[in-house]
Amino acid sequence: MIFVTVGGQMPFDRLIGTVDGWALSRGRSDVFAQIGPSDFHARAIETTRFIDSIEFRRRFEAASLIVGHAGMGTIITALECGKPIIVMPRRGRLRETRNDHQVAMATHLSGQGRVMVAFDEEQLVERLDQFEAAGEMERIEPHASPHLIGALRSFIEMSP
């Protein structure tokens, strides 16, 4: 199952429409999307505007692939669950968000190899066609390491 999520604050119809078109052209019926406050009418994928946190986590755990906007909550959850993730950043100039902070985040993450990034609809289709080769990812810990906590504590204690 592919789980698509765009968060709950703003619609992201460009991403949802691209995934829906891909699923329709590939005959995929295993895509579920949380679309936020959108009126998008999908032709091939199952959608809902909002889901509660328990259902969200259940869908996340069951998915073989996560597709989403470049929001940190979605990215961190995918890394914690060891799920491959494709992100497509919202664009400020397209009025999908206030600025291009998601583009900056996606650009930074694309070089690290843990997140697949699609900067436009064409790249999203390419990544979706390639995802089966991704497999499970190494999970990150849900909490900071003791070493990091100790370093932060030392820094704070030394500050005036």
C-alpha positions in Angstrom: 0.0 0.0 0.0 1.1 3.5 -0.8 0.2 6.1 1.8 0.1 9.7 0.6 -0.2 12.6 3.1 -0.1 16.3 2.7 -0.7 17.4 6.2 -3.8 19.2 7.5 -3.2 22.9 7.0 -3.4 23.4 3.2 -4.4 21.4 0.2 -1.7 20.1 -2.2 -3.7 19.2 -5.3 -0.7 19.2 -7.6 0.8 16.3 -5.6 -2.5 14.5 -5.2 -3.4 14.9 -8.9 -0.1 13.6 -10.0 -0.3 10.5 -7.8 -3.9 9.9 -8.9 -3.0 10.2 -12.6 0.0 7.8 -12.0 -2.2 5.3 -10.2 -4.8 5.5 -13.0 -2.3 5.0 -15.8 -0.6 2.1 -13.9 -3.7 0.4 -12.8 -2.8 0.8 -9.1 -5.6 0.4 -6.6 -3.4 0.3 -3.5 -3.1 4.0 -2.9 -4.6 5.9 0.1 -4.3 9.6 0.4 -4.9 12.0 3.2 -5.6 15.2 1.2 -6.3 17.9 3.8 -8.8 20.7 3.2 -9.1 20.0 -0.5 -12.0 19.4 -2.9 -10.0 17.2 -5.2 -12.0 14.4 -6.7 -9.7 11.4 -7.3 -10.4 8.9 -10.1 -8.1 6.1 -9.0 -7.0 6.5 -5.4 -8.9 6.4 -2.1 -8.9 9.8 -0.4 -10.0 11.4 2.9 -9.5 14.9 4.1 -8.4 14.1 7.6 -7.6 11.1 9.7 -6.9 10.9 13.4 -3.4 10.2 14.8 -4.1 6.5 15.5 -5.3 5.9 11.9 -2.5 7.9 10.6 0.1 5.8 12.4 -1.7 2.6 11.3 -1.6 3.6 7.7 2.0 4.7 8.0 3.1 1.3 9.5 1.2 -0.7 6.8 2.6 1.3 3.9 5.4 0.1 1.6 5.9 3.6 0.5 5.1 7.1 1.9 4.5 10.0 -0.5 4.1 13.5 0.9 4.9 17.2 1.0 8.3 18.1 2.4 7.0 18.6 5.9 9.3 17.6 8.8 6.6 15.7 10.7 6.0 13.4 7.7 9.7 13.0 7.0 10.7 12.2 10.6 7.8 9.7 10.9 8.9 7.9 7.8 12.5 7.7 9.0 11.4 6.5 12.5 9.3 3.8 10.8 12.0 2.8 8.3 9.7 3.6 5.4 10.9 4.8 2.0 9.6 8.2 1.3 9.2 10.4 -1.7 8.7 14.1 -1.0 7.6 16.8 -3.3 8.0 20.3 -1.8 5.2 22.8 -1.9 6.1 26.0 -3.9 5.5 29.5 -2.7 5.1 30.9 -6.2 2.3 28.4 -6.8 0.6 29.5 -3.6 0.9 26.1 -2.1 2.6 27.6 0.9 3.8 31.0 2.1 7.4 30.6 0.9 9.9 28.0 -0.4 11.1 26.6 2.9 10.0 23.1 1.7 12.2 23.5 -1.4 15.2 24.3 0.8 14.5 21.4 3.1 14.1 19.0 0.1 17.2 20.2 -1.5 19.2 19.6 1.7 17.7 16.1 2.2 18.2 15.0 -1.4 21.9 14.8 -1.0 21.7 12.6 2.1 20.2 9.5 0.4 17.5 8.8 3.0 14.7 10.7 1.2 13.7 10.6 -2.4 12.9 14.0 -3.7 10.7 15.0 -6.7 10.8 18.7 -7.4 8.1 18.6 -10.0 5.3 16.3 -11.3 7.5 14.6 -13.9 10.1 13.6 -11.3 7.3 12.4 -9.0 6.1 10.0 -11.6 9.6 8.8 -12.2 10.2 8.2 -8.5 6.8 6.4 -8.1 7.9 4.1 -11.0 11.2 3.4 -9.2 10.0 3.0 -5.7 9.8 -0.8 -5.6 13.5 -1.0 -5.7 13.7 1.1 -2.5 12.8 -1.5 0.1 12.9 -1.0 3.9 15.1 1.8 5.2 17.1 1.9 8.4 15.0 3.3 11.2 16.1 6.4 13.2 15.6 6.5 16.9 12.6 8.5 18.1 14.7 10.3 20.7 18.0 12.1 20.7 21.1 10.1 21.5 22.6 10.3 25.0 25.7 11.8 23.5 23.7 14.6 21.8 21.8 15.3 25.0 25.0 15.4 27.0 26.6 17.8 24.5 23.6 20.1 24.6 23.4 20.0 28.4 27.1 21.0 28.6 26.6 23.8 26.2 23.6 25.2 28.1 25.4 24.9 31.4 28.4 26.8 30.1 26.2 29.7 28.7 26.0 32.9 30.7 
